[in-house]
Amino acid sequence: MARTSILKDAEGTRQALIRAGLDLFGRNGFDATSTREIAQAAKVNSAGIAYHFGGKDGLRQACAEAIIARMQAVLAGGAPTVSITIDAADRDVATEQLLALIDRVVAFLTTVPESEVVARFVVREMLTPSPAFETIYGGLFEPVHRRVCQVWAAATGMEPEAPATKLAVFAAIGQVFYFRIARPAVTRRLGWDAIGPEEARAIAETVRRSVRASILACRGEAS
């Protein structure tokens, strides 16, 4: 029992430091964030950063890995590999897979408070790439983009690794993430006090219509 309690306490400390690191690295930047600030935010001893992660760099890597795990949970089952040799019915199935994926990601990015911390950390890493960016790219961005390109190809008849397919998928992803990154502008322009379930459904439906239209346009180009 004592060992189990110690392990739980250690994991609790580790998770608290990761949460604090995600917030402070994203908010202030890696160099401007001290280990003391992270420890204070996590309400733990500052020695815990060295003990659990080997230092601040290790904590940043752990934050990147935590983002990968969280987003994989959000995306789970949303973009399976689909054969490129398809008929019209299969195209419709692939289209619905993409639209269902949009629903899940929009719901997470617009209604889950945690998404703000995740987005801030990721955007900072993309603006000033570090080894943590390489971790996120290799563990999340590249494999997810590749999978979605396969489904997009199944939905449109395009080649999955063609530049046009990759750009179309990036454009679709960009629409979804805009509503997280530009949230203050979106809510002010629409007169929303917040983005709740009803607003999230309206956003998802708007993006779904746009992506469906893009898929239909790509089908015409591919035929």
C-alpha positions as CSV (number, residue, x, y, z in Angstrom):
1,M,0.0,0.0,0.0
2,A,2.8,2.4,0.9
3,R,4.6,1.8,-2.4
4,T,1.3,2.3,-4.3
5,S,0.8,5.6,-2.5
6,I,4.3,6.8,-3.3
7,L,3.9,5.9,-7.0
8,K,0.6,7.8,-7.1
9,D,2.2,10.8,-5.4
10,A,5.1,10.7,-7.9
11,E,2.7,10.5,-10.9
12,G,0.6,13.4,-9.5
13,T,3.7,15.5,-9.2
14,R,4.8,14.6,-12.7
15,Q,1.4,15.5,-14.2
16,A,1.2,18.8,-12.2
17,L,4.6,19.8,-13.6
18,I,3.6,19.0,-17.1
19,R,0.4,21.0,-16.8
20,A,2.4,24.0,-15.4
21,G,5.0,23.6,-18.1
22,L,2.4,23.5,-20.9
23,D,0.8,26.7,-19.6
24,L,4.0,28.7,-18.8
25,F,6.0,27.6,-21.8
26,G,3.1,28.5,-24.1
27,R,2.3,31.7,-22.3
28,N,5.8,33.1,-21.7
29,G,8.2,31.1,-23.8
30,F,10.7,28.5,-22.8
31,D,13.6,30.9,-22.1
32,A,11.5,33.3,-20.1
33,T,10.1,30.6,-17.8
34,S,12.1,29.6,-14.8
35,T,12.0,26.3,-13.0
36,R,11.0,28.1,-9.9
37,E,8.0,29.6,-11.6
38,I,7.0,26.1,-12.9
39,A,7.4,24.6,-9.5
40,Q,5.3,27.3,-7.9
41,A,2.6,26.9,-10.4
42,A,2.6,23.2,-9.9
43,K,2.8,23.6,-6.1
44,V,5.7,21.2,-5.8
45,N,9.4,21.4,-4.9
46,S,11.5,22.7,-7.8
47,A,13.8,19.7,-7.4
48,G,11.0,17.7,-8.9
49,I,11.7,19.0,-12.4
50,A,15.2,17.5,-12.3
51,Y,14.1,14.4,-10.6
52,H,11.2,13.5,-13.0
53,F,12.5,15.0,-16.2
54,G,16.2,15.7,-15.9
55,G,15.7,19.4,-16.2
56,K,13.7,22.0,-18.0
57,D,14.4,20.6,-21.5
58,G,13.2,17.3,-20.5
59,L,10.0,18.8,-19.1
60,R,9.4,20.6,-22.4
61,Q,9.7,17.2,-24.2
62,A,7.3,15.6,-21.7
63,C,4.8,18.5,-22.5
64,A,5.1,17.7,-26.2
65,E,4.5,14.0,-25.6
66,A,1.5,14.9,-23.4
67,I,0.0,16.9,-26.3
68,I,0.5,14.0,-28.7
69,A,-1.3,11.6,-26.3
70,R,-4.2,14.0,-25.7
71,M,-4.8,14.8,-29.4
72,Q,-4.5,11.1,-30.4
73,A,-7.3,10.5,-27.9
74,V,-9.4,13.2,-29.5
75,L,-8.7,11.9,-33.0
76,A,-9.0,8.2,-32.2
77,G,-10.9,6.3,-34.9
78,G,-11.5,9.4,-36.9
79,A,-9.2,8.9,-39.9
80,P,-8.6,5.3,-40.8
81,T,-6.6,4.3,-43.9
82,V,-8.9,3.8,-46.9
83,S,-8.1,2.1,-50.1
84,I,-7.5,4.4,-53.1
85,T,-9.3,2.0,-55.4
86,I,-12.9,3.0,-54.5
87,D,-16.4,3.4,-56.0
88,A,-18.9,6.2,-55.5
89,A,-20.3,4.6,-52.3
90,D,-16.8,4.3,-50.8
91,R,-16.2,8.0,-51.5
92,D,-19.3,8.9,-49.5
93,V,-18.1,6.8,-46.6
94,A,-14.7,8.5,-46.7
95,T,-16.3,11.9,-46.8
96,E,-18.4,11.1,-43.7
97,Q,-15.2,10.0,-41.9
98,L,-13.7,13.3,-42.6
99,L,-16.8,15.2,-41.5
100,A,-17.0,13.2,-38.3
101,L,-13.3,14.0,-37.6
102,I,-14.2,17.7,-38.0
103,D,-17.0,17.4,-35.4
104,R,-14.7,15.9,-32.8
105,V,-11.8,18.3,-33.3
106,V,-14.1,21.4,-33.3
107,A,-15.8,20.2,-30.1
108,F,-12.4,19.8,-28.4
109,L,-10.9,23.1,-29.7
110,T,-13.9,25.3,-29.0
111,T,-15.5,23.8,-25.8
112,V,-12.7,22.2,-23.8
113,P,-10.7,24.7,-21.7
114,E,-7.6,22.6,-21.9
115,S,-7.4,23.3,-25.7
116,E,-6.3,26.9,-25.1
117,V,-3.1,25.7,-23.2
118,V,-2.4,23.0,-25.9
119,A,-2.9,25.5,-28.8
120,R,-0.7,28.2,-27.2
121,F,2.1,25.7,-26.6
122,V,1.9,24.3,-30.2
123,V,1.7,27.7,-31.9
124,R,4.8,28.9,-30.0
125,E,6.6,25.8,-31.0
126,M,5.7,26.3,-34.6
127,L,6.9,29.9,-34.5
128,T,10.2,29.1,-32.8
129,P,10.8,25.3,-33.4
130,S,12.7,23.4,-30.8
131,P,13.3,19.7,-30.3
132,A,9.8,19.6,-28.8
133,F,8.4,20.7,-32.2
134,E,10.2,17.8,-33.8
135,T,8.5,15.5,-31.3
136,I,5.1,16.9,-32.0
137,Y,5.7,16.9,-35.8
138,G,6.9,13.3,-35.8
139,G,4.4,12.0,-33.3
140,L,1.3,13.9,-34.4
141,F,1.4,16.4,-37.3
142,E,3.0,14.2,-40.0
143,P,1.3,10.9,-39.2
144,V,-2.2,12.5,-38.7
145,H,-1.8,14.6,-41.9
146,R,-0.7,11.5,-43.8
147,R,-3.8,9.5,-42.6
148,V,-6.2,12.3,-43.4
149,C,-4.6,12.7,-46.9
150,Q,-5.4,9.0,-47.4
151,V,-9.0,9.5,-46.5
152,W,-9.2,12.7,-48.5
153,A,-7.8,10.7,-51.5
154,A,-10.5,8.1,-50.9
155,A,-13.2,10.8,-50.8
156,T,-12.0,12.6,-54.0
157,G,-10.1,10.2,-56.2
158,M,-6.9,12.2,-55.8
159,E,-3.5,10.7,-55.1
160,P,-2.9,10.7,-51.3
161,E,0.7,12.0,-51.5
162,A,0.1,14.5,-54.3
163,P,0.9,18.2,-53.4
164,A,-2.7,19.2,-54.2
165,T,-4.0,16.7,-51.7
166,K,-1.6,17.8,-49.0
167,L,-2.5,21.4,-49.5
168,A,-6.2,20.7,-49.5
169,V,-5.9,18.8,-46.2
170,F,-3.9,21.7,-44.7
171,A,-6.6,24.1,-45.8
172,A,-9.3,22.0,-44.2
173,I,-7.3,21.7,-41.0
174,G,-6.6,25.5,-41.0
175,Q,-10.3,26.2,-41.0
176,V,-10.8,24.1,-37.9
177,F,-7.9,25.6,-35.9
178,Y,-8.7,29.2,-36.8
179,F,-11.6,29.0,-34.4
180,R,-9.3,28.2,-31.6
181,I,-6.5,30.6,-32.5
182,A,-8.8,33.5,-33.3
183,R,-11.4,32.8,-30.7
184,P,-11.5,36.4,-29.3
185,A,-12.1,37.8,-32.8
186,V,-14.7,35.2,-33.6
187,T,-16.7,35.7,-30.4
188,R,-16.6,39.5,-30.7
189,R,-17.6,39.6,-34.3
190,L,-20.5,37.2,-33.7
191,G,-21.6,38.9,-30.5
192,W,-21.1,35.6,-28.5
193,D,-20.3,35.8,-24.8
194,A,-18.6,32.4,-25.1
195,I,-18.5,29.3,-27.3
196,G,-20.7,26.6,-25.8
197,P,-22.2,23.5,-27.4
198,E,-24.7,25.4,-29.6
199,E,-22.0,27.7,-31.0
200,A,-19.6,24.8,-31.4
201,R,-22.3,23.0,-33.5
202,A,-22.7,26.1,-35.7
203,I,-18.9,26.3,-36.2
204,A,-18.7,22.6,-37.0
205,E,-21.6,22.8,-39.5
206,T,-20.0,25.7,-41.3
207,V,-16.6,24.0,-41.6
208,R,-18.4,20.8,-42.7
209,R,-20.1,22.6,-45.5
210,S,-16.9,24.2,-46.6
211,V,-15.0,20.9,-46.5
212,R,-17.7,19.0,-48.3
213,A,-17.7,21.7,-51.1
214,S,-13.9,21.4,-51.4
215,I,-14.2,17.6,-51.7
216,L,-16.8,17.9,-54.4
217,A,-14.6,20.4,-56.3
218,C,-11.6,18.1,-55.9
219,R,-13.6,15.2,-57.3
220,G,-14.3,17.2,-60.4
221,E,-10.6,18.0,-60.8
222,A,-9.6,14.4,-60.3
223,S,-12.1,12.9,-62.8
